[in-house]
Amino acid sequence: MRFLVHAAGAVGGYFGALLRHGGHDVTFVARGANLEAIRQRGLDIHRSDGVLHVAPIEAVADPAQAARPDVVLVCVKSYDTPAAATALRPVVGPDTIVLSLQNGVENEDILARALGVAPLMIGLTRIGVELTGPGQIAYSGRGEIVFGEPDGRTSERARRLAGALETAGVAHRVRNDILVAAWEKLSWNAAFNAVTTLTGATVAEALGLPATRELIVRAMDEVDAVATALGIRVDRVRIEPVLAESARDLPSFHTSMLQDLRRGRRLEHDAISGAVVRAATRTGVSIPVNRTLAALLARLDPVA
């Protein structure tokens, strides 16, 4: 299949490189030094077992410069979603599969409305990656794409995408309860991204101190309460196993929001903590911890 990856940061670069390495036609949307590095040298994925070098790679500055794709992976920061939708209009048709691998639970609606297409599949990924330099990606754990239709049906487009990922060896799952998965990821992000960004800690460091561990637990529990109020049946007893898994799989991981803070970049707090606050306001659920974290992150945001 023909993929367009918008954009070639840590997440997009990682999955796009695997798809290209697996034999698919992949074009990356990138900019600046990253664009030039990908064009000239390709992508390097640094893993514990060595470096996966993928080249040559086609990369463009504007989606309109690419051939019309079968699949678009939207991997920009959530605050750039409206601009991404505008840029993607020339290459997205009624049959194009558009899958967001972004943080938050509101991007699919924004993209569908702006692109004038039917409701999108819901997508997410759990992965530890960091763009360490132009064309250089450090992988620290996990790396699975999870997606499905919001109404729970098994669709032809989901089967097509699953087949393409399978042929490239990309770990993936199709879920008929994808909204549950999306809100459980939002719960992790609202807790871990917020606490690690505010404290400068790795995942293991944040869990290693009883006070910040308790803060993470309370933040996750509040998000779960909001999801439950929305009728989304998240697993309310999963938190302790999730903490153990996070400590095991991502101990040295610096969350994406902490990475952005250290680079002086805008934070995704509104798409994560802000989304929780907005949903809690609609449902009337009390979330004092998440409201506090949202306020602190807004103040900390270097672009605020």
C-alpha positions in Angstrom: 0.0 0.0 0.0 1.0 3.6 -0.4 1.5 5.4 2.9 1.9 9.1 3.7 3.3 9.8 7.1 2.6 13.3 8.4 5.0 14.0 10.0 8.4 12.3 10.4 9.0 12.9 14.1 9.7 10.2 16.6 6.4 8.2 16.2 5.9 8.8 12.5 9.6 8.2 11.7 9.6 4.9 13.6 6.5 3.4 12.1 7.1 4.9 8.6 10.6 3.4 8.6 9.3 -0.1 9.5 6.6 0.2 6.8 9.3 1.2 4.2 11.6 -1.5 5.4 8.7 -4.0 5.1 8.2 -3.2 1.4 5.5 -0.5 1.3 5.6 2.7 -0.7 6.1 5.4 2.0 6.4 9.2 1.7 7.2 11.3 4.7 6.2 14.8 5.4 9.0 16.6 7.2 10.7 20.0 7.5 14.0 21.7 8.0 17.0 19.7 8.9 15.0 16.6 9.5 13.7 16.8 5.9 17.1 17.2 4.4 18.6 14.4 6.5 15.9 12.0 5.5 16.3 12.9 1.9 20.1 12.5 1.9 20.7 9.7 4.4 17.4 8.1 5.2 16.3 7.2 8.8 18.2 5.4 11.6 16.2 3.6 14.3 18.5 3.0 17.3 17.4 -0.1 19.2 19.0 -2.2 21.9 19.9 -4.8 19.3 21.5 -2.3 16.9 20.6 0.3 14.3 18.0 -0.2 11.6 19.0 2.0 8.7 16.3 2.6 6.1 17.2 4.3 2.8 16.4 5.7 0.3 13.3 7.4 1.6 11.0 9.8 -0.2 10.3 12.9 1.8 8.4 16.1 1.0 7.7 19.4 2.7 4.1 19.6 1.7 1.6 16.7 1.4 0.4 18.1 -1.9 3.8 17.2 -3.4 3.2 13.5 -2.7 1.2 11.0 -4.8 -2.3 10.3 -3.4 -1.9 7.7 -0.7 -4.0 4.8 0.4 -3.2 5.5 4.0 -2.3 8.6 5.9 -0.8 8.3 9.3 -1.2 11.6 11.2 1.6 11.9 13.6 1.9 15.7 14.3 1.5 17.2 17.7 -2.2 17.6 18.6 -2.1 21.4 18.6 -1.1 21.2 14.9 -4.1 19.0 13.9 -6.1 21.8 12.2 -3.1 22.9 10.1 -2.4 19.2 9.2 -5.9 18.7 8.0 -5.7 21.8 5.8 -2.4 20.6 4.3 -3.8 17.1 3.7 -6.9 18.1 1.8 -5.3 17.8 -1.6 -4.4 14.2 -1.1 -7.3 12.8 0.9 -10.2 11.3 -0.9 -13.4 9.5 0.3 -11.6 6.1 0.2 -8.3 7.3 1.9 -7.7 5.6 5.3 -6.7 8.4 7.7 -5.4 7.2 11.1 -4.3 9.5 13.8 -1.5 8.2 16.1 -1.6 11.4 18.2 -2.1 12.0 21.8 -5.6 12.9 23.0 -9.1 11.8 22.1 -10.3 14.7 20.0 -8.1 14.6 16.9 -10.3 12.2 14.9 -13.3 14.6 15.1 -11.2 17.6 14.1 -9.7 15.8 11.1 -12.9 14.3 9.9 -14.7 17.7 10.0 -11.9 19.6 8.4 -11.3 17.0 5.7 -15.0 16.5 5.0 -14.8 12.7 5.3 -16.8 10.1 7.2 -15.9 9.4 10.8 -12.3 8.1 11.1 -11.2 5.0 12.7 -9.7 5.6 16.2 -6.0 4.9 16.4 -3.3 5.0 19.0 0.1 3.7 19.8 2.0 2.8 23.0 5.7 3.4 22.3 8.9 4.8 23.8 10.7 6.8 21.1 12.6 10.0 20.8 13.8 12.1 17.8 17.4 12.6 19.0 18.6 14.4 15.8 17.8 14.9 12.2 16.9 11.4 10.8 17.8 9.8 14.2 15.3 8.0 16.3 15.9 6.3 19.6 13.6 3.4 20.5 13.2 2.4 24.1 10.2 0.1 24.3 6.8 -1.2 23.1 5.7 -0.1 19.6 2.3 -1.3 18.7 -0.5 0.4 16.6 -4.0 -0.2 18.0 -7.0 0.8 16.0 -10.7 0.1 15.3 -14.0 1.6 14.3 -15.7 3.8 16.9 -19.0 1.9 16.5 -17.3 -1.4 17.2 -17.9 -3.0 13.8 -15.3 -4.9 11.8 -14.8 -2.8 8.6 -13.1 -3.5 5.3 -10.8 -0.6 5.8 -9.7 -2.0 9.1 -9.0 -5.4 7.5 -7.0 -3.7 4.7 -4.9 -1.7 7.1 -4.2 -4.7 9.3 -3.1 -6.7 6.3 -0.6 -4.0 5.3 0.8 -3.7 8.8 1.1 -7.5 9.0 3.1 -7.7 5.8 5.6 -5.1 7.2 5.9 -6.8 10.5 4.4 -3.9 12.4 2.9 -5.0 15.7 -0.8 -4.1 15.7 -4.2 -5.0 17.0 -7.7 -4.3 15.8 -10.1 -3.7 18.7 -13.9 -3.5 18.6 -13.7 -1.5 21.9 -11.2 1.0 20.6 -12.7 3.9 22.7 -11.8 1.9 25.8 -8.2 1.6 24.6 -8.2 5.4 23.7 -9.4 6.5 27.1 -7.1 4.1 28.9 -4.2 5.6 27.0 -5.4 9.1 27.8 -5.5 8.0 31.5 -1.8 7.0 31.3 -0.8 10.2 29.4 -2.7 12.5 31.7 -0.9 11.0 34.7 2.6 10.1 33.4 3.1 13.0 31.0 2.0 15.5 33.5 3.9 14.2 36.5 7.1 13.5 34.7 7.1 16.9 33.0 6.5 18.7 36.2 9.2 16.8 38.1 11.7 16.1 35.3 11.5 12.4 36.1 11.7 9.2 34.1 8.8 6.7 34.3 10.7 4.6 36.8 11.8 7.6 38.9 8.2 8.9 39.1 7.0 5.5 40.2 9.9 5.1 42.7 8.8 7.9 45.0 5.6 7.1 47.0 4.3 10.7 46.7 4.5 10.9 42.9 3.4 7.3 42.5 0.2 8.2 44.5 -0.3 11.3 42.3 -0.1 9.1 39.2 -2.7 6.7 40.6 -5.1 9.4 41.6 -4.8 11.1 38.2 -5.5 7.9 36.3 -8.4 7.0 38.6 -10.0 10.4 37.9 -9.7 10.0 34.1 -11.2 6.5 34.5 -14.2 8.0 36.4 -14.8 10.5 33.5 -14.6 7.8 30.9 -17.1 5.7 32.9 -19.5 8.7 33.1 -19.3 8.9 29.3 -20.3 5.2 29.1 -16.9 4.0 28.1 -16.1 0.8 30.0 -12.5 1.2 31.0 -11.0 -1.4 33.3 -11.1 0.3 36.7 -8.9 -2.3 38.3 -6.1 -2.2 35.8 -4.0 0.6 37.3 -1.6 -1.4 39.4 -0.8 -3.8 36.6 -0.3 -0.9 34.2 2.1 0.8 36.7 4.1 -2.5 36.9 4.2 -2.9 33.2 5.3 0.8 32.7 8.1 0.3 35.2 9.3 -2.9 33.5 8.9 -1.8 29.8 9.7 2.0 30.0 11.9 2.6 33.1 14.3 5.1 31.5 11.7 6.7 29.2 11.3 10.5 29.2 7.7 11.1 28.2 7.0 13.1 25.0 5.8 16.2 26.9 9.0 16.2 29.0 11.1 15.9 25.8 9.2 18.9 24.4 9.7 21.0 27.6 13.5 20.3 27.5 13.6 21.4 23.9 11.7 24.6 24.6 8.8 23.5 22.5 5.0 23.9 23.0 3.5 21.3 25.2 0.5 19.0 24.4 -1.2 19.7 27.7 -4.4 20.9 26.2 -4.9 17.8 24.1 -4.2 15.6 27.2 -5.1 17.2 30.5 -7.3 19.8 28.8 -9.3 17.1 27.1 -9.9 15.4 30.5 -11.0 18.7 32.0 -13.4 19.4 29.2 -15.0 15.9 29.4 -15.2 16.2 33.2 -17.0 19.5 32.9 -19.6 17.9 30.5 -20.2 14.9 32.8 -20.0 16.7 36.1 -17.2 14.5 37.5 -14.9 16.0 40.1 -11.2 15.8 39.0 -9.2 18.0 41.4 -5.9 16.3 40.6 -6.2 16.6 36.9 -7.4 20.2 37.1 -4.3 21.1 39.2 -2.0 19.3 36.8 -3.6 21.0 33.8 -3.1 24.5 35.4 0.5 23.8 36.3 1.3 22.5 32.8 -0.3 25.6 31.2 1.9 27.8 33.3 5.0 25.7 32.5 4.4 25.7 28.8 7.2 27.7 27.2 5.0 28.8 24.4 2.1 29.9 26.6 
